[in-house]
Amino acid sequence: MFRHVLKGLPIAAVALGLSAGAAMAGKANDTLVWTTDREAAVADPYYNRTRELVIIGNTVWDGLLFRDLDTGEFKPLLAKSYKWVDNTTLDFELRDDVKFHDGSSFGPEDVVYTVNFVTNKDNGVLTYKNVSWMKSAEKTGPNSVRINLEKPFPAALAYLAQAVFMMPEGHYDAAPKDAQGKKDFGAVKPVGTGPYMITEVVAGDRIVMKKNENYMIGGPKGTPQIGTIVYRTIKEMNTQIAELLTGGIDWIWDVPKDQAERLQDSGQVTVENAKTMRVSYLAFDVDGSSNTKKFMDKRIRAAVAHAINRQSIVDNLVGPASVVIHSPCHPDQFGCTDDVPKWDYNPDKAKKLLAEAGVPDGFEFDIYAYRQREYTEAVISDLAKVGIRAKLNYMQYRKLRDLNWKGVTPVQHMTWGSNSIPDVSAITGVFFSGGKDDPANDPEVNKMINEAGTVTDPAKRKALYKTAMSKIAGELYWLPMFTYAKYYVFNKDLDFKTTPDEIPRFYTAKWK
């Protein structure tokens, strides 16, 4: 199919049942259509933690602050100014010219409501780790607000810029009830203050966003240019490519390396490979909660680590902006270090370890994955060469996440983008501080990670993270794999700038 796509557009259209009339994307329609293979059933950044909702969250909602990617500086966004009162208190003066998409004015009451709602565990926010560092918020004046922290949290400004979005006061009060009689907060009609407003949500199919004509003037996000942005779910990459070439969509990413290179050679679209803050990792069932107990044995985990040629995956599948990693973090994050125990590619050592563990002929197990099937297939191929036979269970992220939380998965090939927060707390604080995402619940590691997330001395934070990550890597609770690099492919009429944090700024895009 792919060769047909490149040889002639009419063939692609016929093969996929497309028609010229179905194409609604592009400059002529002032509509930017982007797609991934994942469903977005919930259009709320607090009740959906997929990358798609991180992107849509930054497009439709605003936080108090904004991170300038060029300088790393945190600038006021919904705020006019901010200051640290002490290690656990932040004061903000707010803009007085901001309106929500429903026409209501933004003010301190909305900040108080949002912070106090999302930090209440009873409200079941899926991104709770992003907000749990806040204790409460209180109005301090007609246009000012104070946020009180549970304890010192050095990464607070980064989260306020990229993970804490403001909702109007009372936003979730009218949430409908689900079949169990519990309030479904994710089903509330989306209302933000951002450059675009959501006008339609078709669960699992599309989310339509229209330009906010009343967006704030002079803010760091700029002024939105394109009239309509549409997110669509298209499961198959070949279908995404064909629709891009026939005008049905304008922007895709996660294009496999070989296909991206052919598309670049075709000259029909713009192709770029750019790094992201996402990392790939294997997580092992080290506590034996699954049906497969073998991964409780560190020798088995080490055999897996030595059997996988991570550099080959980077070189042949991911792209030039990717690098192999050894720590459970992204190299661009504060506190990340490469000075940890490393597991080199050594199939002979892997076979020796299997023999020592009593399985010289290898064994069978289920491996679970949800993203870039070809990467996991490469892992499976490498494992097979030393006698470890992995059966792939490939599924949507939400289903896999739930299975992981139930302790069903022996090994899972996962990724984490840290909400693009440039601080190690955004990854180790989620996976190694205790709780259902933690594969080991190692008390020593948990203590160091939790302490590192609260101390304000940068040198002490780095030392704590290094010690914790050395144990995580040395014990192989995770096998860190590589940083993600994405191939972006988009309409040649689109003026779009790739960014290193995996949050495409569609609100800055425009037509050439």
C-alpha positions as CSV (number, residue, x, y, z in Angstrom):
1,M,0.0,0.0,0.0
2,F,2.7,2.5,0.9
3,R,4.3,2.4,-2.5
4,H,1.0,3.2,-4.1
5,V,0.6,6.2,-1.8
6,L,3.9,7.6,-3.1
7,K,3.4,6.7,-6.8
8,G,0.0,8.3,-7.3
9,L,-2.6,10.0,-5.2
10,P,-5.6,8.7,-7.1
11,I,-4.5,5.1,-6.4
12,A,-4.2,5.9,-2.7
13,A,-7.6,7.5,-2.6
14,V,-9.3,4.6,-4.3
15,A,-7.5,2.1,-2.1
16,L,-8.8,3.8,1.0
17,G,-12.2,4.8,-0.2
18,L,-11.3,8.4,0.0
19,S,-12.7,11.2,-2.1
20,A,-11.7,14.7,-2.9
21,G,-15.0,15.9,-1.3
22,A,-14.0,14.3,2.0
23,A,-10.9,16.4,2.4
24,M,-11.6,19.3,4.8
25,A,-8.1,20.1,5.9
26,G,-5.7,22.6,4.6
27,K,-5.1,26.2,3.8
28,A,-8.2,26.6,1.6
29,N,-10.4,25.6,4.5
30,D,-8.3,27.4,7.1
31,T,-8.5,24.1,9.0
32,L,-5.5,22.3,10.5
33,V,-6.3,18.6,10.9
34,W,-3.8,16.5,13.0
35,T,-4.0,12.9,13.9
36,T,-2.6,10.0,16.0
37,D,-3.6,6.4,16.4
38,R,-4.9,6.9,19.9
39,E,-8.5,7.6,20.9
40,A,-9.4,10.7,23.0
41,A,-12.6,9.7,24.7
42,V,-12.2,12.4,27.4
43,A,-11.4,16.0,26.5
44,D,-10.2,17.1,29.9
45,P,-6.5,17.3,30.9
46,Y,-7.2,16.2,34.5
47,Y,-9.1,13.1,33.5
48,N,-7.0,11.9,30.6
49,R,-3.2,11.7,30.8
50,T,-2.4,10.8,27.2
51,R,0.0,12.9,25.2
52,E,-2.9,14.0,23.0
53,L,-4.6,15.6,26.0
54,V,-1.3,17.2,27.1
55,I,-1.2,18.9,23.6
56,I,-4.9,19.8,23.6
57,G,-4.6,20.9,27.2
58,N,-2.0,23.5,26.2
59,T,-4.1,24.5,23.2
60,V,-7.4,25.0,25.0
61,W,-6.4,25.9,28.5
62,D,-3.9,28.2,30.1
63,G,-1.9,28.0,33.3
64,L,-0.7,30.8,35.6
65,L,2.7,30.6,34.0
66,F,4.4,29.8,30.6
67,R,7.7,28.2,30.0
68,D,9.8,29.9,27.2
69,L,11.5,27.0,25.4
70,D,14.3,29.2,24.1
71,T,15.4,30.6,27.5
72,G,13.9,28.1,29.9
73,E,12.4,31.1,31.7
74,F,9.0,30.9,33.4
75,K,6.9,33.9,32.3
76,P,3.5,35.0,33.6
77,L,0.5,33.9,31.5
78,L,-2.8,34.1,33.4
79,A,-0.7,35.8,36.0
80,K,0.8,39.3,35.7
81,S,3.5,38.5,38.2
82,Y,4.5,36.0,40.9
83,K,6.8,35.7,43.8
84,W,8.0,33.1,46.3
85,V,6.9,34.3,49.8
86,D,8.8,31.3,51.3
87,N,9.6,27.7,50.4
88,T,5.9,26.7,50.6
89,T,4.1,29.8,49.5
90,L,3.6,31.4,46.1
91,D,1.7,34.7,45.5
92,F,0.3,35.7,42.1
93,E,-1.1,38.9,40.7
94,L,-3.6,38.0,38.0
95,R,-4.4,39.5,34.6
96,D,-7.8,41.3,34.7
97,D,-8.5,41.1,30.9
98,V,-9.0,37.3,30.5
99,K,-12.3,35.6,29.7
100,F,-13.2,32.0,29.6
101,H,-14.7,30.5,26.4
102,D,-18.2,30.8,27.9
103,G,-17.7,34.6,28.3
104,S,-17.2,34.6,32.0
105,S,-14.3,36.6,33.5
106,F,-11.2,34.9,34.9
107,G,-10.2,35.8,38.4
108,P,-8.8,34.6,41.7
109,E,-12.0,32.6,42.5
110,D,-11.3,30.4,39.6
111,V,-7.7,29.6,40.7
112,V,-8.9,28.8,44.2
113,Y,-11.7,26.6,42.9
114,T,-9.3,24.7,40.4
115,V,-6.5,24.1,42.9
116,N,-8.8,23.0,45.7
117,F,-10.8,20.7,43.4
118,V,-7.9,18.9,41.7
119,T,-5.9,18.4,44.9
120,N,-8.9,16.7,46.6
121,K,-8.2,13.0,46.2
122,D,-11.9,12.2,46.3
123,N,-12.3,13.9,42.9
124,G,-10.2,11.2,41.2
125,V,-7.9,13.4,39.1
126,L,-5.9,11.0,36.9
127,T,-3.0,13.4,36.8
128,Y,-2.9,13.6,40.6
129,K,0.9,13.4,40.8
130,N,0.9,16.7,38.8
131,V,-1.1,18.5,41.5
132,S,-0.5,16.7,44.7
133,W,2.3,19.0,45.7
134,M,-0.2,21.8,46.2
135,K,-2.1,22.1,49.6
136,S,-4.6,24.8,48.9
137,A,-5.3,28.2,47.3
138,E,-6.8,31.3,48.7
139,K,-7.9,34.7,47.4
140,T,-5.7,37.5,48.8
141,G,-7.2,40.5,47.0
142,P,-9.5,41.6,44.2
143,N,-7.0,40.2,41.6
144,S,-4.5,38.2,43.6
145,V,-4.2,34.7,44.9
146,R,-1.9,32.6,47.0
147,I,-1.0,28.9,46.5
148,N,0.1,27.0,49.6
149,L,2.4,24.0,49.0
150,E,2.2,20.8,51.0
151,K,6.0,21.0,51.5
152,P,8.9,22.6,49.5
153,F,8.7,21.6,45.8
154,P,11.4,23.0,43.6
155,A,9.7,22.0,40.4
156,A,6.5,24.0,41.2
157,L,6.9,26.6,38.5
158,A,7.3,23.9,35.8
159,Y,4.1,22.2,36.8
160,L,2.2,25.5,37.0
161,A,3.4,26.3,33.5
162,Q,2.6,22.9,31.9
163,A,0.3,20.8,34.0
164,V,-2.0,23.0,36.1
165,F,-4.7,24.4,33.9
166,M,-7.3,26.8,35.2
167,M,-11.1,25.9,35.1
168,P,-13.9,28.3,35.8
169,E,-15.4,28.3,39.4
170,G,-17.9,25.6,39.8
171,H,-16.9,23.9,36.5
172,Y,-17.3,20.3,37.7
173,D,-20.4,20.9,39.8
174,A,-22.9,19.7,37.1
175,A,-20.9,16.6,36.2
176,P,-23.3,13.8,35.1
177,K,-23.3,10.4,37.0
178,D,-22.0,7.2,35.4
179,A,-23.6,3.8,35.5
180,Q,-22.3,3.3,39.0
181,G,-23.8,6.5,40.2
182,K,-20.4,8.2,40.5
183,K,-19.8,11.7,39.1
184,D,-18.1,11.6,35.7
185,F,-16.1,14.7,35.8
186,G,-14.4,14.0,32.5
187,A,-17.8,14.3,30.8
188,V,-18.2,18.0,31.6
189,K,-18.3,20.4,28.6
190,P,-14.7,21.7,28.2
191,V,-14.2,25.4,29.1
192,G,-10.8,27.1,29.2
193,T,-9.2,30.4,28.5
194,G,-6.7,29.3,25.9
195,P,-6.1,30.3,22.2
196,Y,-8.6,27.7,21.0
197,M,-12.0,26.5,22.3
198,I,-13.5,23.0,22.0
199,T,-16.7,23.1,20.0
200,E,-17.2,19.4,19.4
201,V,-16.2,16.1,20.9
202,V,-16.9,12.8,19.3
203,A,-15.5,10.2,21.6
204,G,-12.8,8.0,19.9
205,D,-13.1,9.9,16.7
206,R,-12.4,13.7,16.8
207,I,-12.2,16.8,18.8
208,V,-12.9,20.1,17.0
209,M,-11.3,23.4,18.3
210,K,-12.1,26.9,17.0
211,K,-9.9,30.0,17.3
212,N,-10.6,32.1,20.4
213,E,-11.3,35.5,18.8
214,N,-11.2,37.0,22.3
215,Y,-7.9,35.6,23.4
216,M,-5.7,37.8,25.6
217,I,-3.6,40.4,23.9
218,G,0.2,40.4,24.4
219,G,0.5,37.0,26.2
220,P,3.4,34.7,25.7
221,K,1.4,32.2,23.6
222,G,0.8,34.9,21.0
223,T,-2.3,35.3,18.9
224,P,-3.8,32.2,17.3
225,Q,-3.8,32.3,13.5
226,I,-5.5,29.3,12.0
227,G,-9.3,29.3,12.2
228,T,-10.0,25.7,13.1
229,I,-7.9,22.8,14.5
230,V,-9.3,19.3,14.4
231,Y,-7.8,16.3,16.2
232,R,-8.7,12.9,14.6
233,T,-8.1,9.3,15.6
234,I,-6.8,7.3,12.6
235,K,-5.6,3.9,13.7
236,E,-3.4,2.9,10.7
237,M,-0.3,4.7,9.8
238,N,-0.8,3.9,6.1
239,T,-4.2,5.5,6.2
240,Q,-2.7,8.6,8.0
241,I,-0.1,9.0,5.2
242,A,-2.6,8.5,2.4
243,E,-5.0,11.1,3.9
244,L,-2.1,13.5,4.3
245,L,-1.1,13.1,0.7
246,T,-4.7,13.4,-0.5
247,G,-5.6,16.5,1.6
248,G,-7.7,14.9,4.3
249,I,-5.2,15.8,7.1
250,D,-2.3,18.2,7.5
251,W,0.0,16.8,10.3
252,I,1.1,13.5,11.6
253,W,3.9,12.2,13.7
254,D,5.4,8.9,14.9
255,V,5.9,8.0,11.3
256,P,8.3,5.0,11.0
257,K,11.7,5.9,9.9
258,D,11.7,4.1,6.6
259,Q,8.4,5.6,5.6
260,A,9.4,9.1,6.7
261,E,12.6,8.9,4.6
262,R,10.5,7.8,1.5
263,L,8.1,10.6,2.1
264,Q,11.0,13.1,2.3
265,D,12.3,11.7,-1.0
266,S,8.9,12.2,-2.6
267,G,9.1,16.0,-2.0
268,Q,5.3,16.2,-1.5
269,V,5.4,17.0,2.3
270,T,7.7,18.5,4.9
271,V,9.5,15.9,7.0
272,E,11.5,16.5,10.2
273,N,13.0,14.4,12.9
274,A,13.1,16.0,16.3
275,K,13.9,14.9,19.8
276,T,11.2,14.8,22.5
277,M,11.2,14.5,26.3
278,R,9.7,11.0,26.1
279,V,11.6,8.0,27.1
280,S,11.1,4.3,26.3
281,Y,11.5,1.6,29.0
282,L,10.8,-2.0,30.0
283,A,9.2,-2.4,33.4
284,F,9.5,-5.8,35.1
285,D,7.2,-7.6,37.5
286,V,9.7,-7.7,40.2
287,D,7.3,-8.5,43.0
288,G,5.6,-11.5,41.3
289,S,2.1,-10.2,41.1
290,S,1.6,-11.6,37.6
291,N,1.3,-15.2,36.6
292,T,5.0,-15.2,35.5
293,K,7.3,-15.3,38.5
294,K,10.6,-15.5,36.6
295,F,11.2,-11.7,36.6
296,M,11.5,-11.8,40.4
297,D,15.0,-13.2,39.7
298,K,17.4,-10.4,38.9
299,R,19.5,-12.8,36.7
300,I,16.5,-13.1,34.4
301,R,16.0,-9.4,34.2
302,A,19.7,-9.0,33.5
303,A,19.5,-11.6,30.7
304,V,16.8,-9.6,29.1
305,A,18.8,-6.4,29.4
306,H,21.9,-7.9,27.9
307,A,19.9,-9.5,25.0
308,I,18.4,-6.2,23.7
309,N,20.4,-4.2,21.2
310,R,19.1,-0.8,22.1
311,Q,21.6,1.1,19.9
312,S,20.4,-0.8,16.9
313,I,16.8,0.1,17.6
314,V,17.8,3.8,17.9
315,D,19.9,3.7,14.7
316,N,17.5,1.7,12.5
317,L,14.0,2.6,13.8
318,V,13.9,5.7,16.0
319,G,16.0,8.3,14.2
320,P,19.0,10.5,14.6
321,A,17.7,12.7,17.4
322,S,17.3,9.6,19.7
323,V,19.9,8.3,22.2
324,V,20.2,5.2,24.3
325,I,19.6,5.9,28.0
326,H,20.7,4.1,31.2
327,S,18.8,6.0,33.9
328,P,15.0,6.3,34.4
329,C,14.9,9.8,33.2
330,H,15.4,12.1,30.2
331,P,18.9,13.6,29.8
332,D,17.4,17.1,29.5
333,Q,15.7,16.9,32.9
334,F,17.2,18.5,36.0
335,G,18.6,15.7,38.2
336,C,19.1,13.2,35.4
337,T,22.5,11.4,35.4
338,D,24.1,8.8,33.2
339,D,26.4,7.7,36.0
340,V,24.5,4.6,36.9
341,P,25.0,0.8,36.4
342,K,24.8,0.0,32.7
343,W,23.7,-3.1,30.9
344,D,25.5,-3.6,27.6
345,Y,24.4,-5.6,24.6
346,N,25.9,-9.0,25.2
347,P,23.9,-12.0,24.0
348,D,26.5,-14.5,25.3
349,K,26.3,-13.0,28.8
350,A,22.5,-13.2,28.5
351,K,22.6,-16.9,27.7
352,K,25.0,-17.5,30.6
353,L,22.7,-15.7,33.0
354,L,19.7,-17.8,31.8
355,A,21.7,-21.0,32.5
356,E,22.6,-19.7,36.0
357,A,18.9,-19.0,36.6
358,G,18.0,-22.6,35.7
359,V,16.5,-21.9,32.2
360,P,19.3,-22.6,29.8
361,D,16.8,-23.1,27.0
362,G,15.0,-19.9,27.7
363,F,11.3,-19.5,28.5
364,E,8.0,-18.0,27.3
365,F,6.2,-15.0,28.6
366,D,3.8,-12.2,27.6
367,I,5.1,-8.8,26.8
368,Y,2.7,-5.8,26.7
369,A,3.0,-2.7,24.7
370,Y,0.9,0.2,23.3
371,R,3.1,2.4,21.2
372,Q,5.3,1.9,18.1
373,R,4.7,-1.8,17.6
374,E,7.9,-2.1,15.5
375,Y,10.0,-1.1,18.5
376,T,8.6,-3.8,20.6
377,E,8.9,-6.3,17.7
378,A,12.6,-5.5,17.6
379,V,12.9,-6.2,21.3
380,I,11.1,-9.6,20.8
381,S,13.4,-10.5,17.9
382,D,16.5,-9.8,20.1
383,L,15.1,-11.8,23.0
384,A,14.3,-14.8,20.7
385,K,18.0,-15.0,19.7
386,V,18.9,-16.0,23.3
387,G,15.9,-18.3,23.7
388,I,13.5,-15.9,25.5
389,R,10.2,-16.2,23.6
390,A,7.9,-13.2,24.1
391,K,4.3,-13.1,23.0
392,L,3.1,-9.6,22.2
393,N,0.0,-8.2,23.7
394,Y,-0.5,-4.9,21.9
395,M,-3.4,-2.6,23.0
396,Q,-4.6,0.9,23.7
397,Y,-2.7,2.8,26.5
398,R,-5.7,3.0,28.8
399,K,-6.3,-0.7,28.8
400,L,-2.7,-1.5,29.4
401,R,-2.4,1.0,32.2
402,D,-5.3,-0.6,34.0
403,L,-3.8,-4.1,33.6
404,N,-0.5,-2.8,34.9
405,W,-2.3,-1.3,37.9
406,K,-3.8,-4.7,38.6
407,G,-0.4,-6.4,38.5
408,V,-1.2,-8.5,35.5
409,T,1.7,-7.7,33.2
410,P,5.0,-9.6,33.6
411,V,6.9,-7.1,31.3
412,Q,5.6,-4.0,29.7
413,H,7.3,-1.9,27.0
414,M,6.1,1.6,27.9
415,T,6.9,5.2,27.3
416,W,6.7,8.3,29.5
417,G,6.7,12.0,28.4
418,S,6.8,13.6,31.9
419,N,4.1,16.0,30.8
420,S,7.2,17.7,29.2
421,I,8.3,18.8,32.7
422,P,12.1,19.4,32.6
423,D,12.6,18.0,36.1
424,V,13.3,14.4,37.1
425,S,10.5,14.5,39.7
426,A,8.1,14.3,36.7
427,I,9.2,10.7,36.0
428,T,10.8,9.2,39.1
429,G,8.1,10.9,41.3
430,V,5.4,9.0,39.4
431,F,7.1,5.6,39.1
432,F,9.4,5.2,42.1
433,S,7.7,7.0,45.0
434,G,5.3,4.2,45.9
435,G,1.8,3.5,44.6
436,K,0.3,1.6,41.7
437,D,2.7,2.9,39.1
438,D,5.7,1.7,41.1
439,P,7.0,-1.7,39.9
440,A,9.1,-2.3,42.9
441,N,7.9,-0.2,45.9
442,D,11.4,-0.3,47.2
443,P,11.3,1.6,50.6
444,E,14.8,2.9,50.3
445,V,14.2,4.2,46.7
446,N,10.8,5.7,47.6
447,K,12.3,7.6,50.5
448,M,15.1,9.1,48.5
449,I,12.8,10.1,45.6
450,N,10.3,11.7,47.9
451,E,13.0,13.6,49.7
452,A,14.7,14.7,46.4
453,G,11.4,16.1,45.3
454,T,11.2,18.5,48.3
455,V,14.7,19.7,49.1
456,T,15.6,23.0,47.7
457,D,19.4,22.6,47.6
458,P,20.1,21.7,43.9
459,A,23.3,19.8,44.8
460,K,21.5,17.7,47.4
461,R,18.6,17.0,45.0
462,K,21.1,15.7,42.4
463,A,22.9,13.5,44.9
464,L,19.7,11.9,46.1
465,Y,18.4,11.3,42.6
466,K,21.7,9.8,41.6
467,T,21.7,7.3,44.5
468,A,18.1,6.4,43.9
469,M,18.5,6.0,40.1
470,S,21.7,3.9,40.6
471,K,19.7,1.4,42.6
472,I,16.8,1.4,40.1
473,A,19.1,0.8,37.2
474,G,21.3,-1.6,39.2
475,E,18.4,-3.8,40.4
476,L,16.7,-3.5,37.0
477,Y,13.3,-2.4,38.3
478,W,13.2,-0.8,34.9
479,L,15.4,-1.2,31.8
480,P,15.7,2.4,30.4
481,M,15.8,2.0,26.6
482,F,16.1,5.3,24.7
483,T,14.8,8.8,24.2
484,Y,12.1,9.2,21.7
485,A,12.7,11.1,18.5
486,K,9.7,11.7,16.3
487,Y,9.4,11.9,12.6
488,Y,6.9,14.8,11.9
489,V,5.3,14.9,8.4
490,F,3.1,17.8,7.5
491,N,1.5,19.8,4.8
492,K,4.0,22.0,2.9
493,D,1.6,24.9,3.2
494,L,1.9,24.7,7.0
495,D,4.3,27.0,8.8
496,F,5.0,24.8,11.8
497,K,8.0,24.7,14.2
498,T,8.9,21.4,15.9
499,T,9.8,21.7,19.6
500,P,12.0,19.5,21.9
501,D,9.3,18.9,24.5
502,E,6.7,16.9,22.5
503,I,4.1,19.6,22.8
504,P,3.4,20.8,19.3
505,R,2.3,24.5,19.6
506,F,-0.5,24.4,17.1
507,Y,-1.6,27.8,18.4
508,T,1.6,29.3,16.9
509,A,1.1,27.6,13.5
510,K,0.0,29.5,10.4
511,W,-0.4,29.0,6.7
512,K,2.5,30.1,4.4
